[in-house]
Amino acid sequence: MNENHSQEEFEKRQRNLGSVARHLVHGPAESPPTKTPSAKLSRKWAALGPAGMVLALILGKAKLLIPLLKFTKLSTLLTMFFAVWVYAQFWGLKFAVGFILLIYVHEMGHALVLAQQGIPAGAPIFIPFFGAMISMRRLPPNAYVEALVGIGGPILGSVGALVCLLIGIGTDSLFWFALASTGFLLNLFNLIPISPLDGGRIVGVISRWLWAAGYAVGVAVFLLTKSPILFLILLLGLFTLARTLKGPREGYFDAEPGQRLAMGIAYFGLIALLALGMWVADAPLQELRSGGASPILEPIS
């Protein structure tokens, strides 16, 4: 019996030594990957292309909201309050606050993608009648990432306008319909493919020929509205056109065909949804429009 026990102990030690040797040679065995609900959800959003990726980032990763606190600094608050005061002289305090918050939501869409891509950026600065801007402190690595940053603002801005529309439908309040219509219009205007608008950043990865179409659209809108802001944007775009076409570095506009197609679907799909949203929000406002009111076009890059 003692001999059997000794034999069993010897075999057990051999197995243990063998396991240790395999561990040293091959490393620890990896556990099979588990499919978590969040991973499955991320794959579903990714199937929707760039718009789905941005929405997954905005709606599914709340931890990224913490870095956004650095984007709201004293300069942001001071310029925001000043912009509210300026707009309140024309539209009243209530609408001015709602208008600035819609612009802020738009800017946070850009900030979320910048944070996710690891691109440092400054805090939003509000400029009355020019909207707001976030300055990137490092160029994106390529045109596709730049397009993701560009479309992030209009996507989240559209969500903000949609919330106003739903509140308007629920309360039958013309104030919320007017705010929703303004939000849809602002984001739609920013999708005109002209640099430095968001649309100009987005279409670079789709086709640079869209910049030519953008200038044609921009000139047509200017002739209809006589907007001095749009005139300045067109003028600035012409001065920077050569640099924009060349790109910051060789190969900057190179992208996979799937990336170009997905961004194109996201871009034109968002334009269609914004136009639909503005049409729905405008329906209750027709009586006000017939009284001579006219929409205001402002960029919020």
N, C-alpha and C positions, 0 to 999 in steps of 0.2 A: 504493500500500500504506500509506503514511504517512497519507493522507487517510482510509482505512478504519479505521486504528488510532485516529486522532483522533476519528472519529465514534463508535466503540465506547466510548472513554473518556468522551465527552460524554454518551452515553446511560446509561452506568453511573452517572455522577455524578447525573444527573437522577433515576434510580431511588432512589439513596441519599437524595437530598434529599426525595423524595416519602415515603420511609419515615419519615424524621425528622419531617416535617410531620404525618403521620398519628399518630405516637407522641405529639407534643405536643398534638394536638387531642383524640384519643380515649383516650390513655393506653396502657399496654402491654397487649398481648393476653393474655387470661387462658387458662391451660391448662385443658383440660376436666377436671372433677373425676374423681378416680380412686376406685374403689370398693375400699377396703382390706378385708381380712378382718375387722378390728376393727369397721369401720363396718357391715358386713353383720351381724356378731354382735350389735351394739347394736340394730339394727333388729329382729332376731328377739326379743331380750329385751323391747324396747318393745312388741311385739305382745302380750305377756302382761299388759300393764297395769301398775298400780303395783307389784305384787309383782315383776314382771320387771324394772322399772326399778331397784328397790332391790337385787335380786340382781345385776343388771349392774353396779351401783355397787360392791357388796361384792366380787363375784368378779372383775370385769373391770378395775378401776382400782386397781392396787396402789399407784400413786403417792400415792393418798389416805391410805395407811397412815402416811405420814411426818407429816402434820399431826396424826394421832392421838396422837403422842408427847406433845403438849402437854396432852392430856386425862389423862395418867397422871402426876400430880404427887405431891409428897410427901404432900399431904393424902389423896390416893386410896390410897396405899400404907399410910399409918398407919391409916386407917379400915378398910381391907381386912384388915390383920393383926389389928386389934381384933375385927372381925366374925368372923374365923376362930377366934380364941380363944374368943369367946362361944359360937359354934355347936359348937365342939369339946367343950364341957362337956356337951352333950346327945347328939351323934352321933359323937363321936370325931374325931380330927384329919384322917384321910384323907377322910372324907365331907364334913367342913366345908370343906376346901380345894377339893374338886370342886364343891361347892355355890356357893361364892363365885366360882369361875372361870366357872360358868354365868351367874351374875348379871353378871359383868364382860363376858362375850361379848354378853349382851343390851344392856348399856349402850353397847358399842362399835357396835352396830347403829344406835342413835340418833346417836352421834357421827359416824359415817360420813355419814349423810344431812345432818346439820347442817353438816359441813364442805363437802359438795358444794353445799349451798344457800347457803353463805356467811353462815350465821347464827352469830355468836359465842356460845360457851357455856363454862360453867365445867367443872372437872374432876369426875369422878364422886365422890360421897361415899357411903360405905356406912354404913347405919344398921341395927344388928341388929334383926331381927324386923319391919323395915319395908322391907328390901331395899336399894335404892340410888337415887340420883337425879342427874340432870344439869340444872343450871339454865340456861335460855336467857337470854342477855343482851340479846336483841332479839326481839320478837314476829315470828312468821312473817308474810309478806305477806298470806296468805289461808288459809282453812280447808283447802284442798287440800294446800298445802305442810305445814301442821301435821299433816295425816293421813299424809303421807309420812314425816315425822319420827317420828310415833307408831308406824307399822307397821314401821319399820326395826328397832326393838329386838326385837319378837317374831319377825320373820323370821330374823334372825341368831341369836337365842336358840334358835329351833327347830332351826336347823342344828347348834348346839352339842349340843342334846339328842339329835339324830339320830346324831351321831358317837358319843356314849356308848352309844346303842342298838346300833349296828353293832359296837362293841367288845364289848358284852355278848353279842351273837349269836355273834361269832367266838371268844370265850373262854369262853362259858357261865358268866360270872361274875355272881352276884346283885348284887354291888356296882355294876356298871355298869348293870344293869337298873334298880336302885333310883335311881341318879343320873339316868338317862334319864327315868324316870317323873316324878321331881321336876322336871326341866327342862321337860318337856311341860306339867305341871300349872301351874308358875309362869307360863309364857307364856300358857297358856289362861286362867288367872285374870286376868291383866292385860288380856285382851281383853274383859272385861265392860265394856259401854259406860257407865261411870260416871266422871265427872271426880273425881280427877285421874289415873285409870288410863289406860293407853295406848288402850284401847277407847273411852274417852270422847273422846280427841283424834281418833280415827279417824272415828267415826260422824258427827261434826259436818258433814262434807261429803257424807255419804250421805243422812241424814235426821235432823233433830234430834228426831223422835219416838222414835228408838231410845234416847234417853236415858231416856225413861219406861219403856221395856221393860227397860233396864239396871237401873234402881232396883228393878223388880219381881224380876228375877233376883237382884240383890244381897240383897234382903230374904229371898228364899227360901233362898239359900245361907247367910245369917247364921242363920236359924232352924234349919238343919240342922247347922251347925258351931259355932254360938255363938262365932265368932271375934271377939275384941275389936278386932283390927286392921281387919276388915271393917266393924265397927260405926263405928269412927272415920272410915273412908273414906266411908261413907254419910252420916255427920253432916257431914263437911267438904263433901261434894258438895251437900248441901242448903243450906248457908250460902252457897255460891258459885253456886247454880243460876241465880239471876236474872242475874248478870253473865255466866255462861256462855251463856245463851240469847240475850242481847243481842249478844255478840261484842265484841271490842275496838274495832271501827270499823264504820261503815256499809258494807254490801256485802261484809263479811268472808266470809260463807258463800256468796256467789255462786260458782257453778262451772258448767262446761259439763256437759251431760247425760252425755257420754262419760266425763268424769272421775268423776262420781258412780257410774256403772255399773261402771267399772273398779275403783274403790276398794271398792265393795260386793262384787264377785266376789272380790277379793283378801282382803277381811276375812273373809267367811263361808267361803271356801275354806280359809284358814289355820286357822280354828276347826275345820273338819272334819278337816284333816290332823293337827292337834294331838291331837284326840280319838282318832283312829286310832292315832297314835304312842303315846299313853298306854295304850291298850288292849293294844297289842302288848307294850309294856314291862312292863305289870302282870301279864301271863299267868304268867311264872315266879315272881312274887312272891305268888301267891295263898296259898301255905302260910304265908308270913310274916304276911299280912294276917289270916288266920284266927286267928292267935295274939293278936290284939287291937291290932295297930299301926294307927295312923290317919294319914292324910295331913295335912300342915301347909300351910296356905294363907298365902302372903305376897305382897304386891305388890312389883314391881320396876319402878317407873315410869321 
